[in-house]
């Protein structure tokens, strides 16, 4: 009797373990498929926009310093076919590029801050989501601080690499960011990187008075885990890149940039 009862318990344990294994295998396969499809979708975006993959080039004729190679020439970026992307999705506003990193994507301005968490730039459902602007701000970057969101993913895509900006060496070596729209190319320089409270100053859209701007800049620099070479002024334009920390929903990891060219 005891032997039979023990045998039944063993069978139940084995069944439970098999269920756990099958579920884990299913989740792994699903995640792998989602990531693979997402990567292919963004590779296709690059082809549609006619942007070449990053390549090693000589310093002459480029917009960037030699220590940021491999990179892409400004002439090639200027010829990017954003109009072709907008034909597929009118909410595409431009392209974001940080030399020497995997940040090389189209970005969108949607109807809310939820949809593109689970949809790619061309509105396909995918866990990778899209790089998207905070809809509380203006799509033309005319706000004092423009917020752009992207996922922190295990496959290192989207904004995952932003967490590396917590190290001073990495911060210094990847300090330039480029925003390309149909009308212009702008260069931004990183000035702060830190873990920010979701209810903190970074995500608040306070009245754009000179005093509020000064407090915003001071607070950002005080919280920063690294030191930037450029300190913004109150009449500058800022961009905050935001991603998940991987440690909960109360905070976000942010890297902040100031327009320099």
C-alpha positions in Angstrom: 0.0 0.0 0.0 2.8 2.4 0.9 4.7 1.5 -2.2 1.7 2.2 -4.4 1.1 5.6 -2.7 4.8 6.5 -3.2 4.6 5.5 -6.8 1.6 7.8 -7.4 3.4 10.7 -5.8 6.4 10.1 -8.0 4.2 10.1 -11.1 2.6 13.4 -10.0 6.0 15.0 -9.4 7.2 13.8 -12.9 4.0 15.1 -14.5 4.4 18.5 -12.9 8.1 18.7 -13.9 7.1 17.8 -17.5 4.5 20.5 -17.5 7.0 23.0 -16.2 9.6 21.9 -18.9 7.0 22.1 -21.7 5.8 25.6 -20.6 9.4 26.8 -20.3 10.2 25.4 -23.8 7.1 27.1 -25.2 8.1 30.4 -23.7 11.6 30.1 -25.0 10.5 29.2 -28.5 7.9 32.0 -28.5 10.4 34.6 -27.3 13.0 33.5 -29.8 10.4 33.7 -32.6 9.3 37.2 -31.5 12.8 38.5 -31.3 13.7 37.0 -34.7 10.7 38.5 -36.4 11.3 41.8 -34.7 14.9 42.0 -35.8 13.8 41.1 -39.4 11.2 43.9 -39.3 13.8 46.5 -38.3 16.3 45.3 -40.8 13.6 45.7 -43.4 13.1 49.3 -42.2 16.7 50.0 -42.9 16.3 48.7 -46.4 13.2 50.7 -47.1 14.9 53.8 -45.8 17.9 53.0 -47.9 20.3 53.4 -45.0 23.4 51.2 -45.1 24.6 49.2 -42.2 27.3 50.8 -40.1 30.7 50.5 -41.8 34.3 51.5 -41.1 35.2 54.7 -42.9 37.9 57.3 -42.8 37.5 60.4 -40.6 37.5 62.7 -43.6 34.1 63.5 -44.9 32.2 62.4 -41.8 30.3 64.2 -39.1 31.8 62.3 -36.2 35.1 61.9 -34.4 37.4 59.0 -35.3 36.9 57.2 -32.0 33.2 56.7 -32.8 33.9 54.4 -35.8 32.5 52.3 -37.3 29.8 54.7 -38.4 27.9 56.1 -41.4 28.7 59.2 -43.3 26.5 62.2 -43.0 25.9 62.2 -46.7 24.4 58.8 -46.6 22.2 59.8 -43.6 21.0 62.9 -45.5 19.9 60.7 -48.4 17.8 58.4 -46.1 14.4 57.8 -47.6 12.1 58.5 -44.7 9.3 59.2 -47.0 9.2 55.6 -47.9 8.8 54.6 -44.3 6.0 57.2 -43.8 4.2 55.6 -46.7 4.0 52.4 -44.6 3.2 54.3 -41.4 2.4 58.0 -41.4 3.3 58.1 -37.7 7.0 57.6 -38.4 8.7 60.9 -37.5 12.4 60.1 -38.2 15.4 58.0 -37.4 17.6 57.8 -34.3 21.2 56.8 -34.5 24.0 56.5 -31.9 27.3 55.6 -33.5 29.0 52.5 -32.0 25.8 51.2 -30.5 22.8 49.2 -31.6 20.6 52.2 -31.5 19.8 52.7 -35.2 16.1 52.7 -35.7 13.1 54.6 -37.0 11.0 56.3 -34.3 7.3 57.1 -34.2 4.8 59.5 -32.6 1.6 57.7 -31.9 -1.8 58.4 -30.4 -0.9 57.3 -26.9 2.1 55.9 -24.9 0.8 52.3 -24.9 0.3 51.1 -28.5 4.0 51.0 -29.5 5.0 49.1 -26.4 3.7 46.0 -28.3 3.8 47.1 -31.9 6.8 47.7 -34.2 7.3 50.8 -36.3 5.1 49.4 -39.1 2.3 48.5 -36.6 3.0 44.7 -36.5 2.3 43.1 -33.1 5.7 42.2 -31.6 7.2 42.2 -28.1 10.1 44.4 -29.3 7.7 47.3 -29.8 9.1 50.5 -31.3 11.1 53.5 -30.4 8.4 56.1 -29.8 8.0 59.7 -28.6 6.0 60.7 -25.5 2.7 62.0 -26.9 2.4 64.6 -24.1 5.2 66.4 -26.0 5.3 67.8 -29.5 6.4 65.7 -32.4 8.7 68.5 -33.9 11.1 68.5 -30.9 10.2 72.1 -30.0 9.7 71.2 -26.3 12.5 72.0 -23.9 12.7 68.2 -23.1 11.5 65.6 -25.6 11.1 62.1 -24.2 11.7 59.0 -26.4 11.0 55.5 -25.1 12.3 52.0 -26.1 12.4 48.6 -24.5 15.2 47.0 -22.5 15.4 43.6 -24.1 17.4 40.5 -23.4 18.5 40.3 -27.0 20.3 43.7 -26.6 18.1 45.4 -29.2 16.2 48.7 -28.9 17.3 50.7 -25.9 18.9 47.8 -23.9 22.4 49.3 -24.4 21.5 52.5 -22.6 22.2 50.9 -19.3 25.9 50.8 -20.3 25.9 54.6 -20.0 26.3 54.3 -16.2 30.0 53.7 -16.8 32.0 56.8 -17.4 34.3 55.3 -20.1 31.3 54.0 -22.2 29.5 57.3 -21.7 32.4 59.3 -23.0 32.9 57.0 -26.0 29.3 57.1 -27.1 28.2 60.6 -26.2 26.9 61.7 -29.6 23.4 60.9 -30.9 21.8 61.9 -34.2 18.2 62.6 -35.0 17.3 62.5 -38.7 14.0 63.9 -40.0 12.9 64.8 -43.5 14.0 68.4 -43.0 17.2 68.1 -40.9 19.9 66.2 -39.2 20.6 67.2 -35.6 23.6 66.2 -33.3 23.1 65.8 -29.6 25.6 65.2 -26.8 25.0 63.2 -23.7 25.2 65.1 -20.4 23.6 62.8 -17.8 22.6 59.1 -17.2 20.9 57.7 -14.1 17.9 55.8 -12.7 14.9 58.1 -12.5 11.7 57.9 -10.5 8.7 57.6 -12.9 7.0 60.4 -10.9 10.2 62.5 -10.9 11.2 65.7 -12.7 12.3 63.9 -15.9 8.8 62.7 -16.8 6.9 65.8 -15.6 5.8 68.4 -18.2 6.2 71.5 -16.1 5.6 75.0 -17.5 8.7 75.9 -19.6 9.8 78.9 -17.5 13.5 79.8 -17.2 13.4 78.8 -13.5 11.8 75.4 -14.1 14.3 74.7 -16.9 17.2 75.6 -14.6 15.9 73.3 -11.9 15.4 70.5 -14.4 19.0 70.7 -15.6 20.4 71.0 -12.1 18.4 68.0 -10.9 19.5 65.9 -13.8 23.1 66.7 -13.3 22.9 66.0 -9.6 21.3 62.6 -10.1 23.7 61.6 -12.9 26.0 58.7 -12.3 28.5 60.1 -14.8 29.8 63.5 -15.7 29.2 65.1 -19.1 31.5 67.5 -20.8 28.7 69.8 -21.8 26.2 71.4 -19.4 22.9 72.5 -20.9 21.6 76.1 -20.8 18.0 77.0 -20.3 17.6 78.0 -23.9 18.9 74.6 -25.2 16.8 71.7 -26.5 17.1 68.4 -24.6 16.2 64.8 -25.4 15.7 62.1 -22.7 16.0 58.5 -23.8 14.1 56.2 -21.4 14.0 52.4 -20.9 13.2 49.9 -18.2 15.7 49.1 -15.5 14.7 45.5 -15.2 14.2 45.9 -11.5 10.6 47.0 -11.3 8.1 49.6 -12.5 8.9 52.5 -10.0 12.0 53.7 -11.9 13.4 54.0 -15.4 16.9 54.3 -16.7 17.4 57.5 -18.6 20.2 59.0 -20.7 19.8 62.7 -21.5 21.2 64.7 -24.4 21.5 68.3 -25.4 21.4 69.7 -28.9 24.8 70.9 -30.0 24.7 71.0 -33.8 
